[in-house]
Amino acid sequence: MQSSAIFPLFYLPPVGYFSGLKAFDYCFSIEREEHFPKQTYRNRARIYSPNGNLDLIIPVVKGSKVHTKVKDVKISNDFNWQRLHWKSFESCYRNSAYFEYYEDEFAVFYQQKFEFLFDFNLQLLDWLFKQLKITPAYAFTNEYHKETDVVQDYRTKLHFKQEVAAGDFKPYFQVFDDRQGFKPNLSIVDLLFNQGPQSKNYL
């Protein structure tokens, strides 16, 4: 498969990630040979809590942050981060319209142990595509190229530290928007739990 776009593999990616994929009809390459960069969405997801943005971070084994290929980064299970993440999803989305609709299948990812971050993220991504009723066509990179000839290189885009303009995203109802208003470009699960089967229309 020859793709004109290359994307990193994120943990429960933001809405803008899927909007970017849509521009390429969900035909893309997933970067798996890059060195794992610190402080990115690769092991971080942002959701809407009663107090505003909440970042859920998957801990990785010490040493993975230095010259380790992203496909080889191991998850650290020294503490029960999965329980922490699941409890956060429950407290943030239990009152959303569709959390219960997805709950049983989604919970499986937080009930079994995964060794590699890449494998965990990929299984979650495939599950998300299924819920969004999207049939992607993706391949994996076989070697790392800092410079590429693809039309779009998303490997350094969509950073959680970048300011996001709400006007760039179609608003939808969020559980706590009466407190802090609409928050754009959160994890795709924020859209999914609030809009359910209609989520695809917002990408």
PyMOL commands that set and color helices and strands:
alter all, ss='L'
color gray80, all
select helices_A, chain A and resi 15-22+41-43+70-72+81-93+99-110+117-131+166-168+177-180+188-202
alter helices_A, ss='H'
color red, helices_A
select strands_A, chain A and resi 5-7+27-30+44-49+52-57+137-140+152-153
alter strands_A, ss='S'
color yellow, strands_A
deselect
rebuild
show_as cartoon
